[in-house]
């Protein structure tokens, strides 16, 4: 079993949240502990949501600044505390938050597995699946154990093989 940080843009829209839940479920069925920053962020916002309508714009902005820092710090610590980052790379371009999590994970020596089920081409040329720098960080991560996959079954198989080789 490994601890996985799941970086993705899937929490932004209702249309992708179901797939996010399915992906987490598949990872957990394989015995992985999944850290989802969307869950952590939602937990942080619970108290704020209840007070939000009673705040002045200045109070709201001040509280959001504190929440943003707290969530950023939670995400940093979560990435530092896992062995593996799974980065979802769907969209017309890699989500900026996901790209930053990939870069930070690489800098911390984590193994990164990228998943892109999106059929659109987004790399700089036909040899890149996504932004070439993001692809480089992934493929060079964890002593060159990182990989990019196009299907969830391939992602799950790569995670299984990666965990066995540790």
GROMACS elastic network, one bead per residue, 0.5 to 0.9 nm:
[ bonds ]
;  ai    aj funct       b0    kb
    1    30     6  0.77719   500
    1    31     6  0.52035   500
    1    33     6  0.71879   500
    1   163     6  0.76800   500
    2    31     6  0.75080   500
    2    32     6  0.50190   500
    2    33     6  0.61889   500
    2    34     6  0.84503   500
    2    82     6  0.77095   500
    2    83     6  0.65696   500
    2    84     6  0.73410   500
    2   163     6  0.72924   500
    3    32     6  0.58975   500
    3    34     6  0.60493   500
    3    35     6  0.73446   500
    3    81     6  0.79879   500
    3    82     6  0.50125   500
    3    83     6  0.57996   500
    3    84     6  0.65250   500
    3    85     6  0.85944   500
    4    27     6  0.87325   500
    4    32     6  0.67780   500
    4    33     6  0.60660   500
    4    35     6  0.59311   500
    4    36     6  0.84826   500
    4    79     6  0.84254   500
    4    82     6  0.57310   500
    4    83     6  0.64775   500
    4    85     6  0.54734   500
    4    86     6  0.67084   500
    5    33     6  0.86271   500
    5    34     6  0.60171   500
    5    36     6  0.61743   500
    5    37     6  0.77304   500
    5    75     6  0.88985   500
    5    78     6  0.69771   500
    5    79     6  0.61416   500
    5    81     6  0.87776   500
    5    82     6  0.64365   500
    5    83     6  0.82949   500
    5    84     6  0.64416   500
    5    86     6  0.61912   500
    5    87     6  0.82688   500
    6    24     6  0.81886   500
    6    34     6  0.67279   500
    6    35     6  0.61104   500
    6    36     6  0.52835   500
    6    37     6  0.72241   500
    6    84     6  0.87439   500
    6    85     6  0.59897   500
    6    87     6  0.60971   500
    6    88     6  0.76718   500
    7    10     6  0.88827   500
    7    35     6  0.89534   500
    7    36     6  0.71851   500
    7    37     6  0.72252   500
    7    38     6  0.88667   500
    7    85     6  0.70069   500
    7    86     6  0.60852   500
    7    88     6  0.61353   500
    7    89     6  0.88153   500
    7    97     6  0.80876   500
    7    98     6  0.54725   500
    7    99     6  0.87604   500
    7   101     6  0.68738   500
    7   102     6  0.80377   500
    8    11     6  0.73747   500
    8    20     6  0.82989   500
    8    36     6  0.86607   500
    8    37     6  0.86331   500
    8    38     6  0.86145   500
    8    86     6  0.83466   500
    8    87     6  0.60008   500
    8    89     6  0.71424   500
    8    90     6  0.83225   500
    8    95     6  0.76219   500
    8    97     6  0.80170   500
    8    98     6  0.57800   500
    9    12     6  0.60803   500
    9    13     6  0.84422   500
    9    16     6  0.85859   500
    9    88     6  0.72829   500
    9    89     6  0.81682   500
    9    90     6  0.79522   500
    9    91     6  0.85153   500
    9    94     6  0.87713   500
    9    95     6  0.62182   500
    9    96     6  0.88963   500
    9    97     6  0.77479   500
    9    98     6  0.69790   500
   10    13     6  0.64883   500
   10    14     6  0.83585   500
   10    15     6  0.83612   500
   10    16     6  0.51301   500
   10    17     6  0.56083   500
   10    18     6  0.86756   500
   10    19     6  0.77623   500
   10    20     6  0.60355   500
   10    38     6  0.86328   500
   10    88     6  0.82633   500
   10    90     6  0.88544   500
   11    14     6  0.74311   500
   11    16     6  0.69043   500
   11    17     6  0.55288   500
   11    20     6  0.74698   500
   11    38     6  0.60844   500
   11    39     6  0.89514   500
   12    15     6  0.88045   500
   12    16     6  0.77650   500
   12    17     6  0.77673   500
   12    38     6  0.89376   500
   13    16     6  0.57247   500
   13    17     6  0.64936   500
   14    17     6  0.53449   500
   14    18     6  0.75215   500
   15    18     6  0.69463   500
   15    19     6  0.82131   500
   16    19     6  0.54058   500
   16    20     6  0.64143   500
   16    21     6  0.89270   500
   17    21     6  0.63237   500
   17    22     6  0.87175   500
   18    21     6  0.51498   500
   18    22     6  0.63134   500
   18    23     6  0.87049   500
   19    23     6  0.60745   500
   19    24     6  0.85515   500
   20    23     6  0.51554   500
   20    24     6  0.62296   500
   20    25     6  0.85589   500
   21    24     6  0.51664   500
   21    25     6  0.60900   500
   21    26     6  0.86790   500
   22    26     6  0.62035   500
   22    27     6  0.86714   500
   23    26     6  0.51446   500
   23    27     6  0.62706   500
   23    28     6  0.86169   500
   23   152     6  0.78255   500
   24    27     6  0.51298   500
   24    28     6  0.61066   500
   24    29     6  0.85671   500
   24    34     6  0.66974   500
   24    36     6  0.82594   500
   25    28     6  0.50902   500
   25    29     6  0.60774   500
   25    30     6  0.87130   500
   26    29     6  0.50946   500
   26    30     6  0.65268   500
   26   152     6  0.88678   500
   26   156     6  0.80532   500
   27    30     6  0.52580   500
   27    31     6  0.68218   500
   27    32     6  0.56668   500
   27    33     6  0.77656   500
   27    34     6  0.71825   500
   27   156     6  0.72333   500
   28    31     6  0.50058   500
   28    33     6  0.61705   500
   28    34     6  0.67830   500
   29    32     6  0.72993   500
   30   156     6  0.80840   500
   30   160     6  0.81438   500
   35    38     6  0.88961   500
   35    39     6  0.81229   500
   35    40     6  0.82153   500
   35    78     6  0.72570   500
   35    79     6  0.87663   500
   35    82     6  0.84625   500
   36    39     6  0.55150   500
   36    40     6  0.66652   500
   36    41     6  0.88331   500
   37    41     6  0.58852   500
   37    42     6  0.83910   500
   37    71     6  0.83599   500
   37    74     6  0.82392   500
   37    75     6  0.63947   500
   37    78     6  0.83001   500
   38    41     6  0.51231   500
   38    42     6  0.60677   500
   38    43     6  0.85930   500
   39    42     6  0.52065   500
   39    43     6  0.63044   500
   39    44     6  0.88215   500
   40    43     6  0.52106   500
   40    44     6  0.64741   500
   40    45     6  0.89437   500
   40    71     6  0.76665   500
   40    74     6  0.78658   500
   40    75     6  0.83624   500
   41    44     6  0.50826   500
   41    45     6  0.63595   500
   41    46     6  0.88973   500
   41    67     6  0.88285   500
   41    71     6  0.60251   500
   41    74     6  0.86000   500
   41    75     6  0.88755   500
   42    45     6  0.51400   500
   42    46     6  0.63550   500
   43    46     6  0.54557   500
   43    47     6  0.82528   500
   44    47     6  0.71225   500
   44    48     6  0.77916   500
   44    67     6  0.71237   500
   44    70     6  0.82011   500
   44    71     6  0.72868   500
   45    48     6  0.51024   500
   45    49     6  0.60681   500
   45    50     6  0.88753   500
   45    67     6  0.75050   500
   46    49     6  0.54115   500
   46    50     6  0.68445   500
   47    50     6  0.54609   500
   47    51     6  0.67687   500
   47    52     6  0.86859   500
   48    51     6  0.53097   500
   48    52     6  0.57137   500
   48    60     6  0.88119   500
   48    63     6  0.79280   500
   48    64     6  0.84205   500
   48    67     6  0.87148   500
   49    52     6  0.51828   500
   49    53     6  0.79150   500
   50    53     6  0.74862   500
   50    54     6  0.86760   500
   51    54     6  0.55999   500
   51    55     6  0.67863   500
   52    55     6  0.55651   500
   52    56     6  0.86571   500
   52    60     6  0.66987   500
   53    56     6  0.83109   500
   53    60     6  0.89224   500
   54    60     6  0.89924   500
   55    58     6  0.78191   500
   55    59     6  0.56463   500
   55    60     6  0.56754   500
   56    59     6  0.51351   500
   56    60     6  0.60743   500
   56    61     6  0.85755   500
   57    60     6  0.50514   500
   57    61     6  0.61241   500
   57    62     6  0.85847   500
   58    61     6  0.51705   500
   58    62     6  0.61446   500
   58    63     6  0.86175   500
   59    62     6  0.50894   500
   59    63     6  0.61079   500
   59    64     6  0.84810   500
   60    63     6  0.52378   500
   60    64     6  0.60635   500
   60    65     6  0.86082   500
   61    64     6  0.50576   500
   61    65     6  0.61452   500
   61    66     6  0.87590   500
   62    65     6  0.51841   500
   62    66     6  0.65325   500
   62    67     6  0.87862   500
   63    66     6  0.51570   500
   63    67     6  0.61733   500
   63    68     6  0.85618   500
   64    68     6  0.59053   500
   64    69     6  0.85166   500
   65    68     6  0.51591   500
   65    69     6  0.63362   500
   65    70     6  0.86649   500
   66    69     6  0.52476   500
   66    70     6  0.61562   500
   66    71     6  0.86308   500
   67    71     6  0.60244   500
   67    72     6  0.84299   500
   68    71     6  0.52063   500
   68    72     6  0.60463   500
   68    73     6  0.85383   500
   69    72     6  0.50556   500
   69    73     6  0.60786   500
   69    74     6  0.85391   500
   70    73     6  0.51574   500
   70    74     6  0.61399   500
   70    75     6  0.86605   500
   71    75     6  0.61495   500
   71    76     6  0.85657   500
   72    75     6  0.51692   500
   72    76     6  0.62125   500
   72    77     6  0.87164   500
   73    77     6  0.61690   500
   73    78     6  0.84500   500
   74    77     6  0.52004   500
   74    78     6  0.59982   500
   74    79     6  0.86399   500
   75    79     6  0.61662   500
   75    80     6  0.85506   500
   75   101     6  0.85110   500
   76    79     6  0.53180   500
   76    80     6  0.62606   500
   76    81     6  0.87099   500
   76   101     6  0.83270   500
   76   104     6  0.82027   500
   77    81     6  0.61509   500
   77    82     6  0.89676   500
   78    81     6  0.50881   500
   78    82     6  0.65725   500
   79    82     6  0.55676   500
   79    83     6  0.82223   500
   79    84     6  0.82653   500
   79    85     6  0.73551   500
   79   101     6  0.78951   500
   79   104     6  0.80976   500
   79   105     6  0.64665   500
   79   108     6  0.84769   500
   79   110     6  0.83557   500
   80    83     6  0.81730   500
   80   105     6  0.75763   500
   80   108     6  0.70146   500
   80   110     6  0.82977   500
   82    85     6  0.73812   500
   82   110     6  0.77773   500
   83   109     6  0.89477   500
   83   110     6  0.59092   500
   83   111     6  0.67150   500
   83   112     6  0.89363   500
   84   105     6  0.84496   500
   84   110     6  0.57374   500
   84   112     6  0.57588   500
   84   113     6  0.75342   500
   84   142     6  0.86302   500
   84   159     6  0.88222   500
   85   101     6  0.85010   500
   85   102     6  0.75937   500
   85   105     6  0.70562   500
   85   110     6  0.69264   500
   85   111     6  0.63579   500
   85   113     6  0.62972   500
   85   114     6  0.82952   500
   86   102     6  0.87654   500
   86   111     6  0.86308   500
   86   112     6  0.58068   500
   86   114     6  0.57793   500
   86   115     6  0.73019   500
   86   155     6  0.88111   500
   87    98     6  0.65656   500
   87    99     6  0.82849   500
   87   101     6  0.81750   500
   87   102     6  0.69538   500
   87   112     6  0.70512   500
   87   113     6  0.61955   500
   87   115     6  0.61564   500
   87   116     6  0.86336   500
   87   138     6  0.88565   500
   88    94     6  0.82861   500
   88    95     6  0.87156   500
   88    98     6  0.73942   500
   88   113     6  0.86648   500
   88   114     6  0.59415   500
   88   116     6  0.61317   500
   88   117     6  0.85101   500
   89    93     6  0.77595   500
   89    94     6  0.51843   500
   89    95     6  0.70188   500
   89    98     6  0.75160   500
   89    99     6  0.83571   500
   89   114     6  0.65947   500
   89   115     6  0.58381   500
   89   117     6  0.79793   500
   89   118     6  0.80029   500
   89   130     6  0.75311   500
   90    93     6  0.72804   500
   90    94     6  0.63999   500
   90    95     6  0.78355   500
   90   115     6  0.76454   500
   90   116     6  0.52067   500
   90   117     6  0.63918   500
   90   118     6  0.51776   500
   90   119     6  0.86217   500
   90   120     6  0.86657   500
   91    94     6  0.61205   500
   91    95     6  0.71838   500
   91   116     6  0.86145   500
   91   118     6  0.66200   500
   91   120     6  0.78864   500
   91   122     6  0.85917   500
   92    95     6  0.86346   500
   92   118     6  0.84565   500
   92   120     6  0.68901   500
   92   121     6  0.79352   500
   92   122     6  0.64610   500
   93    96     6  0.84578   500
   93   121     6  0.89264   500
   93   122     6  0.59958   500
   93   123     6  0.84548   500
   93   130     6  0.73760   500
   93   131     6  0.76109   500
   94    97     6  0.85412   500
   94    98     6  0.69535   500
   94    99     6  0.63447   500
   94   122     6  0.82551   500
   94   130     6  0.70340   500
   94   131     6  0.72444   500
   94   134     6  0.83096   500
   95    98     6  0.52403   500
   95    99     6  0.61013   500
   95   100     6  0.86763   500
   96    99     6  0.50056   500
   96   100     6  0.61818   500
   96   101     6  0.86266   500
   97   100     6  0.51553   500
   97   101     6  0.62269   500
   97   102     6  0.86562   500
   98   101     6  0.50261   500
   98   102     6  0.61755   500
   98   103     6  0.87006   500
   99   102     6  0.50581   500
   99   103     6  0.63034   500
   99   104     6  0.86824   500
   99   134     6  0.64745   500
  100   103     6  0.50737   500
  100   104     6  0.61203   500
  100   105     6  0.84759   500
  101   104     6  0.51020   500
  101   105     6  0.59576   500
  101   106     6  0.84759   500
  102   105     6  0.51388   500
  102   106     6  0.61260   500
  102   107     6  0.86383   500
  102   112     6  0.72276   500
  102   134     6  0.70333   500
  102   137     6  0.69645   500
  102   138     6  0.71595   500
  103   106     6  0.51277   500
  103   107     6  0.62306   500
  103   108     6  0.87024   500
  103   133     6  0.89575   500
  103   134     6  0.73542   500
  103   137     6  0.65055   500
  103   138     6  0.85489   500
  104   107     6  0.50525   500
  104   108     6  0.62768   500
  104   109     6  0.87962   500
  104   110     6  0.88531   500
  105   108     6  0.50474   500
  105   109     6  0.63559   500
  105   110     6  0.52599   500
  105   111     6  0.76393   500
  105   112     6  0.73796   500
  105   137     6  0.87620   500
  105   141     6  0.82863   500
  106   109     6  0.51141   500
  106   110     6  0.56087   500
  106   111     6  0.72885   500
  106   112     6  0.74212   500
  106   137     6  0.59668   500
  106   138     6  0.73183   500
  106   140     6  0.80531   500
  106   141     6  0.56152   500
  106   142     6  0.76398   500
  107   110     6  0.76578   500
  107   137     6  0.87984   500
  107   141     6  0.87178   500
  109   141     6  0.65364   500
  109   142     6  0.56918   500
  109   143     6  0.80324   500
  110   141     6  0.62395   500
  110   142     6  0.52582   500
  110   143     6  0.88279   500
  110   146     6  0.88913   500
  111   138     6  0.75498   500
  111   139     6  0.88673   500
  111   140     6  0.84757   500
  111   143     6  0.76311   500
  111   144     6  0.80224   500
  111   145     6  0.63746   500
  111   146     6  0.54556   500
  111   147     6  0.88136   500
  111   162     6  0.88541   500
  112   137     6  0.80235   500
  112   138     6  0.52478   500
  112   139     6  0.76720   500
  112   140     6  0.86494   500
  112   141     6  0.58644   500
  112   142     6  0.70774   500
  112   145     6  0.78173   500
  112   147     6  0.69600   500
  112   148     6  0.86773   500
  113   138     6  0.64600   500
  113   139     6  0.81768   500
  113   141     6  0.86755   500
  113   145     6  0.84806   500
  113   146     6  0.52248   500
  113   147     6  0.50602   500
  113   148     6  0.59257   500
  113   149     6  0.76317   500
  113   155     6  0.73569   500
  113   158     6  0.79633   500
  113   159     6  0.76236   500
  114   135     6  0.82343   500
  114   138     6  0.67115   500
  114   139     6  0.88226   500
  114   146     6  0.77608   500
  114   147     6  0.61313   500
  114   149     6  0.61006   500
  114   150     6  0.85643   500
  114   155     6  0.78677   500
  115   147     6  0.85853   500
  115   148     6  0.58009   500
  115   150     6  0.58530   500
  115   151     6  0.70475   500
  115   152     6  0.73670   500
  115   154     6  0.89171   500
  115   155     6  0.66637   500
  116   119     6  0.79828   500
  116   129     6  0.81896   500
  116   130     6  0.84393   500
  116   148     6  0.73964   500
  116   149     6  0.62753   500
  116   150     6  0.50382   500
  116   151     6  0.72639   500
  116   152     6  0.88944   500
  117   120     6  0.89958   500
  117   149     6  0.79426   500
  117   151     6  0.58543   500
  117   152     6  0.78659   500
  118   121     6  0.82380   500
  118   150     6  0.79386   500
  119   150     6  0.88031   500
  121   124     6  0.88955   500
  121   125     6  0.88288   500
  121   126     6  0.82559   500
  121   128     6  0.86228   500
  121   129     6  0.66484   500
  121   130     6  0.73492   500
  122   125     6  0.82591   500
  122   128     6  0.79077   500
  122   129     6  0.64712   500
  122   130     6  0.51384   500
  122   131     6  0.66165   500
  123   126     6  0.70093   500
  123   127     6  0.76742   500
  123   129     6  0.52194   500
  123   132     6  0.62864   500
  123   135     6  0.89367   500
  124   127     6  0.80495   500
  124   128     6  0.64606   500
  124   129     6  0.84679   500
  124   130     6  0.75894   500
  124   131     6  0.63716   500
  124   132     6  0.66229   500
  125   128     6  0.57573   500
  125   129     6  0.83024   500
  125   132     6  0.86226   500
  126   129     6  0.74335   500
  127   132     6  0.88169   500
  128   131     6  0.68533   500
  128   132     6  0.59127   500
  128   135     6  0.71712   500
  129   132     6  0.77996   500
  129   135     6  0.73365   500
  129   148     6  0.82442   500
  130   133     6  0.83957   500
  130   134     6  0.69140   500
  130   135     6  0.61449   500
  131   134     6  0.53997   500
  131   135     6  0.61672   500
  131   136     6  0.86297   500
  132   135     6  0.50063   500
  132   136     6  0.60143   500
  132   137     6  0.86906   500
  133   137     6  0.62572   500
  133   138     6  0.86645   500
  134   137     6  0.52293   500
  134   138     6  0.63343   500
  134   139     6  0.87081   500
  135   138     6  0.52008   500
  135   139     6  0.61094   500
  135   140     6  0.84898   500
  135   147     6  0.85647   500
  135   148     6  0.75971   500
  136   139     6  0.52105   500
  136   140     6  0.59190   500
  136   141     6  0.82515   500
  137   140     6  0.53673   500
  137   141     6  0.58650   500
  137   146     6  0.83578   500
  138   141     6  0.52287   500
  138   142     6  0.85778   500
  138   144     6  0.82142   500
  138   145     6  0.85578   500
  138   146     6  0.52257   500
  138   147     6  0.61459   500
  138   148     6  0.72293   500
  139   142     6  0.85515   500
  139   143     6  0.89201   500
  139   144     6  0.57798   500
  139   145     6  0.69115   500
  139   147     6  0.51995   500
  139   148     6  0.72564   500
  140   143     6  0.63393   500
  140   145     6  0.70374   500
  140   146     6  0.62299   500
  140   147     6  0.84301   500
  141   144     6  0.51578   500
  141   145     6  0.61622   500
  141   146     6  0.51244   500
  141   147     6  0.84357   500
  142   145     6  0.52951   500
  142   146     6  0.62538   500
  143   146     6  0.78380   500
  144   147     6  0.81601   500
  145   162     6  0.69865   500
  146   158     6  0.89140   500
  146   162     6  0.84614   500
  147   155     6  0.86494   500
  147   158     6  0.77327   500
  148   155     6  0.79904   500
  149   152     6  0.76298   500
  149   153     6  0.89454   500
  149   154     6  0.60357   500
  149   155     6  0.56978   500
  149   158     6  0.83267   500
  150   153     6  0.88384   500
  150   154     6  0.70496   500
  150   155     6  0.76598   500
  151   154     6  0.52327   500
  151   155     6  0.62853   500
  151   156     6  0.87605   500
  152   156     6  0.61291   500
  152   157     6  0.85344   500
  153   156     6  0.51107   500
  153   157     6  0.61214   500
  153   158     6  0.85604   500
  154   157     6  0.50644   500
  154   158     6  0.60576   500
  154   159     6  0.85504   500
  155   158     6  0.51362   500
  155   159     6  0.61780   500
  155   160     6  0.86195   500
  156   159     6  0.51166   500
  156   160     6  0.61790   500
  156   161     6  0.86373   500
  157   160     6  0.50463   500
  157   161     6  0.61180   500
  157   162     6  0.84097   500
  158   161     6  0.50688   500
  158   162     6  0.58354   500
  158   163     6  0.84403   500
  159   163     6  0.60436   500
  159   164     6  0.85514   500
  160   163     6  0.52968   500
  160   164     6  0.63006   500
  160   165     6  0.88372   500
  161   164     6  0.51622   500
  161   165     6  0.63462   500
  161   166     6  0.89979   500
  162   165     6  0.53152   500
  162   166     6  0.66792   500
  163   166     6  0.54214   500
